[in-house]
Amino acid sequence: MSKRRTILWLGILVALLPFLGFPSAWKTAVYVASGVLIAVNSYQLNKHKIIRSKRSERKQKDIPAAPSSVINDGISQKPPASFLSQSDSNHPFGGEPPVSL
């Protein structure tokens, strides 16, 4: 059973225990045991969440940054050499710039 489901069922048990008719000594023992189990499971869930977030932070640090020529709203600042062609005068990166009207 998962830790979350265990916490759910222990919470339901604690909520229903006063209406089940058990002797007070049994109720006290069940309350204490349930409280301890809820605390332990909650701690383990929180610990697992912290470890998982540290792993994702570490993975993000390992990803190399993109070169600055690529970062400009996703458009390259300098085109590859294959785009530069003297024969294409209408090309925005090569040849003569188009005449504005």
Number of C-alpha atoms within 10 A of each C-alpha: 5 8 14 13 11 16 19 12 13 19 15 11 15 16 10 11 16 12 8 9 10 11 9 10 9 12 16 13 11 16 16 13 13 19 16 12 16 20 13 14 18 16 12 13 14 12 11 12 12 11 12 12 11 12 12 11 11 11 10 11 10 9 8 7 9 8 8 9 12 13 12 9 7 8 10 13 12 10 13 9 8 6 13 14 12 12 10 13 13 13 15 12 16 16 14 13 11 10 6 4 3
